[in-house]
């Protein structure tokens, strides 16, 4: 479970640099990485390294979610600014 969570977090972080579907993929994969990382971290019988990997996936997934959301918000703000310039 932790390897899957880390893979999702890595893909989410890579998706933040991709052009068109990147921010949306980063948001979705970030949420998936947070969820699977949480499941991996919550296993009390797992060794410490695997629980740490789950916590790292949560952190990287949250970072990718934040970066993807920031790109979407900035794009919407730019569109609003351009539409205000064109209408005026």
C-alpha angles and dihedrals in degrees: 000000000000093000090053090049092051091047091052091047092050092049090048091052091049090048091061089070096049118099119230112010092021102098093046092047089048091053094048096042090044091056090047091049091050091050097047091041090053091051090049093047094048093061103104094189094058120102118262095253092057092047089050089051089053091051091048090051090052091051096046091044091052090049092051090047090052094047093046092049091048091053091051092048092047091049091051091048091050091050090050091049093049092048090051089052094049096047095048 
